[in-house]
Amino acid sequence: MPSIDAAYSRALGEISGANDVFAVRTALSAALALEGMPAAYFLAPLTSDVRLGRVLSSLGNPRIWERHYRNTLHRFDPLPSFALSVSGAFFWLDALDGVALTNRQRRYLKIAGRFGLGRGIGVACYGPQGRSGFLGAAWQRKEKPAVSALQWVNNVGQTSFQRYCQVVRMDDTVPALSNRELEVLSWMCEGKSNSVIAQILDISRSSVDMYVRRLFSKLNVTDRTAACLRGLRLGLALGRDHQALVEQARRREQSNMV
């Protein structure tokens, strides 16, 4: 029977050996599950200015939370900025005790609690050339996490982000997308049409059309499938139909060769 240490080492090895963003996220989820953490989210880039577009990777969280977080809640989440001010991983229920928070930040924490994110372990993750991100892993047990759990989240976060930086190299020229453009791209990668996206986001169809055109221009593509594939490869979106998109691209390449 394999030892616990062997399972943890294997989990880090899976992250280090991941060959694309989708595989990094899959391995990250599996690694966190070893410490009983079923849900997490990752943000990049990590900056003190919340107005800048941040890529959200949601792992195991309710879709309604994802939607509201991308739309407005990201502006009031105090955890990413707090992570910049501390060293290593922290249990945010304790770490934020006594910290001066705005009313909106306190309200965010209450809302997050309704979706299983009221307690968790957070850590700022750092990569080459000043790249940074934030990992927040939900802690749903009644007892506080042991130091070993915090260390594990730190190890998993750093390993995952460094592998992400290797997969998505700086010379890939990751385009700067607004939060709304990131949201539209995410729903595109779910296979939603422009009209359906308009209903989901409660905006006009013409607005969605405009965002899609901007995405095509910024991603340097000419169709939705290519946009989603590039977005997935660069870690700008996490589509649940990843494999279907890959197969579509393969079929298109094969037809072009005929």
C-alpha positions, 0 to 999 in steps of 0.5 A: 500500500503506497504511503501518504508521502508517496501520494503527495509526491506523486501529486506534485509530480503530476502538476510539474509534468502537466503539459497544458493549462487544463492539465495543470488545473486538473492536477491542482484540484487532485492535489488539494483533495488530498487534504480534503479541500474540494473547491478552490479558485485561482486569480492571475495576475495578482495586483493591488489594483482590482480594476485590472482584469484578472483571470479566474480559474474556479475549481469545484465552486458553484456556477452562480458564485463564478458568475457573480465573482466575475461580474462584481464580487472580484472588486471586493474580495480582500484576500488577493490583496491581503496575500501580498502583505504576508509571507506564505499561506494563511487561514483567512478566517483568523488572518483577517481578524482585526484587519480593517476591512470595508463594509463591502469587503465584509459583505463579500466574505459573508456572501462567499460563506454561503457558497462554501468559501467562508473559511479557507487557506490563501497564498500568493504565488510567484513566478518568473519575471515578476508574474504572480497569482493567488490561490484560495482553497476552501476549508470546510472542516470544523477544526482549524487547518494544521500547519501541514495543511497550510504548507501543502497549499503553499507548495501546491500553489507555488508548484502549480503557478510555476508550471503555469508560467512554463506552459504559458510563456511570456513570449506567448504575449498574453493579451490584456482582457477586461473582466467583461471580455474574460467573462464573455470568453468563458461563456463562449468556451462553454459553447454558449451562443451570443444571444444566450450569453446576452441573457446570462449577463443581462446585456444586449446582444449587440454588446456581446457581438462587440465583445466577441469582435474585440476578443477576435482582434486581441486573440488574433483569431477569426472564429469562436473555436480558435478564440476558445482554444487560444484562451484555454491554452493561455489560461484565460478561460476554463471550458468544461468542453475542453476536449470537444474544442480540441476535437473540433480544431483537429477536424478543422485542421484535417479538413484544411489539409485535404 
